[in-house]
């Protein structure tokens, strides 16, 4: 809510220390970016 379209850096910062680092967060970061872009698209309608 505070950052409706977060950058990859912002997403990774927020995830740091919360999940297993062995995944590299790549799929999680992509999912957050996809969800944010969809939510922003809905807000523009």
N, C-alpha and C positions, 0 to 999 in steps of 0.2 A: 504494500500500500504506500509506503514511503517513497519507494523507487519503482514506479510502474514499468520501466524499461531498463533494467540493470545491465551494466556491462559485464563481460566475462570476469574481469578483475573483481568487481563488486560481488558477484555470485560466489567466486572462489573464496573471497575473504570471509563471507558469511558462513560458508560451509566448513572452513578450517577448524579442525578440532572436534567436529560434530559427527563425522563419518569416517569409515576406514579409508585411509589414504592409498591403499593398494590399488584402488580402482582408478585413481587419477582424476576422478570426478567428471571425466569427459562426457559420459552419457547423461549424468545428472545436470551438468551445466547446460547441455543442449536442450534437455527437457524443460529447464527453467526458462531458457531463452524462448523456446517455442510457446510455452504457456503465456509468458509476458507479452509476446507479440500478438497472440490471439486475444488476450485481454485488452490490449491497447486498441486492437481493431474493433472490438465490441464497443468500446467507449466512444469511438468516433462515429458510430452509426446513429 
